[in-house]
Amino acid sequence: MNVLWIVVDTLRAERMGCYGYFRDTSPTIDRLAADGVLFEDFYCSALSTGAAFSCLFSGLPSIAHRFYATPADSPNMMNFDDAIPTLPEIVQCNSSYRTVAVDNLMNFGGHMKQTARGFEFYINPTSDGGFPQPEYTAGEALERFLPWLDCFGREEFFAFVHLWDPHHNPYRAPGYRDRFLQDPNSLDGLPALEAPAGYRYVPQWGRVGEIVWGVSGEQLVRDVDGGTASMLDPGDERAMSQDLYDCSIAYMDSQLAGLLDKLRDLALLDQTIIVLTADHGEGLGIHGTWGHGLLYEDTVHIPLILWRPGLLPQGVRVKGFAQHVDVAPTLLDLMGIAAPGRTLHSRIGTALTVDVRMEGRSLLPQIRGDQPGRRFMVAEVRRGPPDPGYRSFREGAWKLIENLAGERQLYDLEWDPVEKVNLAQSEASRCEDMSLRLQAWVGEHLHGGAQDPMRIW
């Protein structure tokens, strides 16, 4: 049985039809979800790209693997521990799978070797080996991956495919840039709802009167530091917009249709487990940023879809919290590598070790209804000095966001779905209790008087 693991950078769950979006952005993914398993409450363990992929590949939260950075243009900013085995290494050392990645995170100035370790083939679709650079399109990725399938698809494979299209450097969406066009002076065609907190809002777009429709290239070049600005056209009036974000998803989805067709033509589709998720979502202006460095729902709620009729149930929507760290154990379970009582190996240098520890858990029991979702969730982000670093603690509809400087935000997501009304003062007792439980979680990960790694960087 093959495994195709697709991670779409910057993909918000609620901007796809299968998660209830009002635009037809994702017909291919929607069909996979309808015939497979969709997790309604899947969340990031960490932000942003570097930390999130480290959680996905290790099955550990950032406080355990200690990689908080996205070292895009910063050599030696942070190093992923060689002693922590990665998912592809475990697959390679415990099975006969061919392992292949389609990815370019190794191009970052601080090379993210954790996304390359364990792959027999590492296909980098980026023409320029340096950074900054435009991220490749899904079409460019598949131009390189489909010939690999022709050559090696008859052998059992584990494939990791990283797609960038909803990421804003810039939105390219070839052939799809005009698919969605909303008049920024009108709410016509948009579902404006009433929140119990007393405001009107457009789901996934923000509070009426505060929606950021788009940002021009001139604004971004002026306001954005570093490599991103150099990739933007100052004359582009739609450098970033709600519409272009959706257009990029639609373009990516159309390319996935071609990938599925290829697997079908090679008689591989029925022999392939497909798992689709994201590293994080995108702020899209709702909380004052177009990026993905804040722990609000628009950035931390992401998709998880698993497909393989006959092996997995069809048309199942799973409720209950799950996170990044659960993906690696689930994939190992699906491949039969993490069978009960089996000793797992990973390779550290030339030696084999059996010290494979993950904090995540397989989600297959949750799919079967034999295991509830997580009782609470913690997410983390540290963007580097002078940012103080943030953690969130979510239980039920209540969510605490707290930084290392002691500043707190508390939201009731049923009452306030856009996270606009901070209840930290009016719900002080609840806020304090959640903060203490968050600190207890932190303490459980610090051994022998170790300092919180978020405070070291």
C-alpha positions in Angstrom: 0.0 0.0 0.0 1.5 3.4 -1.1 1.2 6.6 1.0 0.8 10.0 -0.6 1.1 12.7 2.1 0.2 16.2 0.8 0.9 19.2 3.0 -0.5 22.4 1.5 1.3 25.5 2.9 -1.0 28.2 4.4 -4.3 26.4 3.8 -7.1 27.4 6.1 -9.7 24.6 6.7 -12.7 26.9 6.4 -11.8 28.1 2.9 -12.7 24.8 1.4 -16.2 23.5 0.5 -15.8 20.4 2.6 -15.4 22.6 5.6 -18.5 24.7 4.8 -17.0 27.5 2.7 -19.5 29.4 0.5 -17.2 29.4 -2.5 -16.4 26.4 -4.7 -12.6 26.5 -4.1 -11.8 22.9 -3.7 -14.0 20.4 -5.7 -11.2 17.8 -5.9 -10.4 17.8 -2.2 -14.2 17.9 -1.4 -14.6 14.6 -3.3 -11.7 13.1 -1.4 -13.4 14.2 1.8 -16.8 12.9 0.8 -15.3 9.4 0.1 -12.9 9.5 3.0 -12.4 10.8 6.5 -12.4 14.5 7.5 -11.4 15.8 10.9 -13.5 18.8 11.8 -11.4 19.9 14.7 -7.8 19.5 13.5 -5.3 22.1 14.7 -1.7 23.2 14.5 0.7 22.3 17.3 2.9 25.2 16.4 3.5 28.1 14.0 4.8 29.0 11.6 6.3 26.9 8.8 9.6 25.7 10.4 8.0 24.8 13.7 4.9 23.3 12.2 6.8 21.0 9.8 9.1 20.0 12.7 6.0 18.9 14.7 4.6 17.0 11.6 7.9 15.2 11.0 8.7 14.3 14.6 5.3 13.8 16.3 6.6 16.2 19.0 5.5 19.7 20.1 7.9 22.5 19.7 8.7 22.6 23.4 10.1 19.0 23.0 11.9 19.3 19.6 12.9 22.9 20.4 12.7 24.2 16.8 10.6 27.3 16.9 12.1 29.1 13.9 11.3 29.6 10.2 14.9 30.3 9.2 14.0 31.7 5.7 17.0 34.0 5.3 19.0 33.3 8.5 21.8 30.8 8.3 22.4 28.9 11.6 19.4 30.5 13.3 18.3 27.2 14.8 19.2 23.5 14.4 16.9 20.5 14.6 18.3 17.9 16.9 20.0 15.0 15.0 19.0 12.6 17.8 15.3 13.1 17.1 14.2 10.6 14.5 11.9 11.9 11.7 8.9 10.1 10.2 10.7 9.4 6.9 13.7 8.0 8.7 11.5 5.6 10.7 9.7 4.5 7.5 13.0 4.0 5.7 14.5 2.0 8.6 11.5 -0.2 9.3 10.0 -1.0 5.9 10.8 -1.5 2.2 9.1 1.7 1.1 10.7 3.9 -1.4 10.7 7.4 0.2 10.4 10.5 -1.9 9.9 14.2 -1.1 8.8 17.1 -3.3 9.9 20.1 -1.3 12.2 23.1 -1.1 12.5 23.9 2.6 16.2 22.9 2.4 16.6 26.2 0.4 16.0 28.3 3.5 19.0 30.2 4.7 18.9 28.0 7.8 18.6 24.7 6.0 15.7 22.6 7.4 17.4 19.3 7.1 14.6 17.6 9.1 12.4 17.8 6.0 15.0 16.0 3.9 16.3 13.3 6.3 15.1 9.8 5.5 14.2 10.4 1.8 15.9 8.4 -0.8 14.7 10.9 -3.4 14.5 14.7 -2.6 12.9 16.5 -5.5 13.4 20.3 -5.3 11.2 22.0 -7.9 12.8 25.4 -7.3 14.9 26.6 -10.2 17.0 28.9 -8.0 18.8 27.2 -5.1 18.9 30.4 -3.0 16.5 32.4 -1.0 14.5 34.6 -1.4 12.6 33.0 -4.3 9.1 32.6 -5.5 7.6 29.4 -4.2 6.9 26.9 -6.9 3.3 26.3 -8.1 1.5 23.0 -7.8 1.9 22.6 -11.5 5.7 23.0 -11.3 5.8 20.4 -8.5 3.8 17.9 -10.4 5.9 18.4 -13.5 8.7 16.8 -11.5 6.8 14.3 -9.4 4.7 12.7 -12.2 7.8 11.4 -14.1 9.1 10.0 -10.8 5.8 8.0 -10.5 6.4 6.7 -14.1 9.8 5.4 -13.0 9.2 4.2 -9.5 5.4 4.0 -8.9 5.4 0.2 -9.3 7.4 0.0 -6.1 5.7 0.6 -2.8 6.3 4.3 -2.0 5.9 6.9 0.8 5.7 10.3 -0.9 5.6 13.7 0.8 4.5 16.5 -1.5 4.7 20.1 -0.2 2.6 22.6 -2.1 2.9 26.4 -1.7 0.1 27.9 -3.7 -2.0 29.6 -0.9 1.2 31.2 0.5 1.6 34.9 -0.4 5.0 35.2 -2.1 3.1 36.2 -4.3 -0.2 34.5 -5.2 0.4 33.2 -8.7 -2.7 30.9 -9.5 -2.0 30.7 -13.2 -5.2 30.7 -15.2 -7.2 31.2 -12.0 -6.5 34.8 -10.9 -9.9 36.0 -11.9 -12.0 33.1 -10.8 -13.3 34.9 -7.7 -13.9 38.7 -7.8 -15.8 40.4 -5.0 -16.7 44.1 -5.0 -15.0 45.5 -1.9 -17.7 48.1 -1.6 -20.5 45.5 -1.3 -21.4 42.4 0.8 -23.6 41.1 -2.0 -23.1 37.3 -2.3 -21.4 37.0 1.1 -23.1 35.4 4.1 -23.1 38.1 6.8 -24.1 36.5 10.2 -24.9 37.8 13.6 -22.5 36.8 16.4 -23.9 36.3 19.9 -21.3 38.9 21.0 -23.3 41.5 19.1 -21.5 42.1 15.8 -22.0 41.1 12.2 -19.3 39.0 10.4 -18.6 37.2 7.3 -17.4 33.7 8.2 -13.6 33.3 7.4 -13.4 37.0 6.3 -13.9 38.9 9.5 -16.2 41.4 11.3 -18.3 43.6 9.0 -16.7 47.0 8.8 -13.2 45.6 9.5 -12.7 43.2 6.5 -9.4 43.7 4.8 -10.3 43.0 1.2 -6.7 43.1 -0.1 -3.3 44.8 0.0 -1.5 46.4 -2.9 2.1 45.6 -3.8 3.1 49.2 -3.0 1.8 48.7 0.6 3.6 45.4 1.0 6.9 46.6 -0.4 6.7 49.5 2.1 5.5 47.5 5.1 7.2 44.0 4.6 10.8 43.5 5.5 13.2 41.1 3.9 12.8 38.7 1.0 9.1 38.8 0.6 9.1 42.4 -0.5 11.6 41.7 -3.2 9.2 39.2 -4.8 6.3 41.6 -5.1 5.3 44.0 -7.8 4.7 47.5 -6.3 2.3 48.2 -9.1 0.1 45.2 -8.4 -3.2 46.5 -6.9 -4.2 43.0 -5.9 -0.9 41.6 -4.6 -2.8 40.0 -1.8 -6.5 39.8 -1.5 -9.3 37.6 -0.2 -10.1 36.7 -3.8 -6.6 35.8 -4.8 -6.2 33.5 -1.7 -9.3 31.6 -2.9 -8.1 31.6 -6.5 -4.8 30.0 -5.4 -6.6 27.3 -3.5 -8.8 26.6 -6.6 -5.7 26.4 -8.8 -3.9 24.0 -6.5 -7.0 21.9 -6.3 -7.2 21.7 -10.1 -3.6 20.4 -10.1 -4.4 17.7 -7.5 -7.1 16.5 -9.9 -4.3 15.9 -12.5 -2.3 14.0 -9.9 -5.2 11.7 -9.1 -5.8 11.1 -12.8 -2.1 10.1 -13.1 -2.4 7.7 -10.2 -5.5 6.2 -11.8 -3.9 5.9 -15.2 -1.0 4.0 -13.6 -3.5 1.7 -11.7 -2.0 3.1 -8.5 -5.0 5.1 -7.1 -6.7 2.1 -5.4 -3.4 1.1 -3.9 -2.6 4.5 -2.4 -3.5 6.1 1.0 -3.9 9.8 0.6 -3.5 12.2 3.6 -3.9 15.9 3.1 -3.2 18.6 5.7 -1.5 22.0 6.2 1.3 23.5 8.2 -0.9 26.5 9.2 -3.6 28.8 8.0 -3.5 32.5 7.2 -4.6 35.7 9.0 -5.9 37.5 5.9 -6.2 40.7 7.8 -8.7 39.6 10.4 -6.3 40.5 13.3 -4.2 43.1 11.7 -1.8 40.8 9.8 -1.8 39.0 6.5 0.6 36.4 7.7 0.6 33.4 10.0 2.3 34.3 13.2 -0.6 34.6 15.6 -2.6 31.9 17.4 -6.1 32.9 16.3 -8.5 30.4 14.7 -7.9 31.7 11.2 -4.3 30.5 11.5 -4.4 27.4 13.7 -7.5 25.6 12.4 -6.4 23.5 9.4 -7.6 20.5 7.4 -6.9 16.9 7.8 -8.4 14.5 5.3 -7.6 10.8 4.9 -8.7 8.7 1.9 -8.5 5.1 1.0 -11.9 3.4 0.4 -11.8 -0.1 1.6 -9.2 0.6 4.2 -10.7 3.7 5.7 -14.4 4.5 6.2 -16.2 6.7 3.6 -18.0 9.9 4.3 -17.0 10.1 8.0 -16.6 13.4 9.7 -14.7 13.1 12.9 -15.3 15.5 15.8 -12.9 16.1 18.6 -9.5 17.8 18.8 -6.4 16.4 17.1 -3.1 18.1 16.2 0.0 18.1 14.0 1.8 15.8 16.4 -0.8 13.1 15.7 -0.1 12.8 12.0 3.2 10.9 12.1 1.8 8.2 14.5 -1.3 7.9 12.3 0.8 7.4 9.1 2.9 4.8 10.8 -0.2 3.0 12.0 -1.7 3.1 8.5 1.4 1.6 7.0 1.5 -1.2 9.7 4.9 0.0 10.9 3.7 1.0 14.4 2.1 -2.4 15.0 1.5 -3.3 18.7 4.6 -4.8 20.2 6.9 -3.9 17.3 10.2 -2.3 18.1 10.9 0.8 15.9 14.3 1.7 14.7 15.8 5.0 13.4 19.3 5.7 12.2 21.5 8.3 13.9 24.7 8.5 12.0 25.7 4.9 11.3 24.0 3.4 14.4 20.5 2.1 14.8 18.5 3.2 17.9 15.2 2.1 19.2 14.6 5.4 21.0 11.6 6.5 19.0 9.3 8.6 21.1 6.3 10.6 19.9 3.9 12.6 22.0 1.3 12.3 19.3 -1.1 9.3 19.0 -2.6 7.4 16.1 -6.0 8.8 15.1 -7.3 5.5 13.8 -9.0 4.7 17.1 -10.7 8.1 17.0 -11.9 7.4 13.5 -13.4 4.2 14.7 -15.1 5.9 17.7 -12.9 4.0 20.2 -11.0 7.0 21.4 -12.2 10.6 22.1 -10.5 13.6 20.8 -7.9 15.4 22.9 -9.4 17.0 26.0 -7.4 20.2 25.5 -4.8 21.6 23.0 -1.7 23.7 23.3 -0.3 25.6 20.3 3.0 27.6 20.3 4.6 30.3 18.3 7.9 32.3 18.7 8.9 34.5 15.9 12.1 35.6 17.4 13.3 38.7 19.3 11.7 41.1 20.2 8.5 38.9 19.9 7.8 37.5 23.4 6.5 34.2 22.3 2.9 32.9 22.7 1.1 29.8 23.7 -2.6 29.0 23.5 -4.7 26.6 25.6 -8.0 25.4 24.2 -10.6 23.4 25.9 -14.1 23.2 24.5 -15.1 26.6 23.2 -12.8 28.5 25.5 -9.4 29.6 24.4 -6.6 31.3 26.2 -3.7 33.0 24.4 -0.8 34.0 26.7 2.6 35.4 26.0 5.8 35.1 28.0 5.4 38.7 29.2 2.2 37.6 31.0 -0.3 39.3 28.7 -3.5 37.2 28.3 -6.4 37.0 26.0 -9.5 34.8 26.6 -12.2 34.1 24.1 -15.5 32.2 24.1 -15.5 30.9 20.5 -19.2 30.0 20.5 -20.1 33.5 21.6 -17.4 35.4 19.8 -16.3 33.4 16.7 -14.0 36.0 15.3 -12.1 36.4 18.6 -12.7 40.1 19.0 -13.9 40.4 22.6 -11.2 39.7 25.2 -12.8 38.2 28.3 -9.6 37.9 30.4 -10.8 40.6 32.9 -14.5 39.6 33.1 -13.7 35.9 33.3 -10.6 36.3 35.5 -11.1 33.1 37.5 -11.5 31.0 34.4 -8.5 32.8 32.8 -6.3 32.1 35.8 -7.3 28.4 35.9 -6.5 27.9 32.2 -3.2 29.8 32.6 -2.2 27.5 35.5 -3.1 24.4 33.4 -1.0 25.8 30.5 1.9 26.3 32.8 1.5 22.8 34.2 1.8 21.5 30.6 5.0 23.5 30.1 6.4 22.2 33.3 5.7 18.6 32.3 8.1 19.1 29.3 11.0 20.6 31.3 13.2 18.1 33.0 16.0 18.5 35.5 15.5 22.2 35.9 15.7 22.8 32.2 14.7 26.3 31.0 11.7 26.9 28.8 13.2 26.8 25.3 10.9 29.5 24.2 12.7 31.8 26.6 16.2 30.9 25.4 15.8 32.1 21.8 
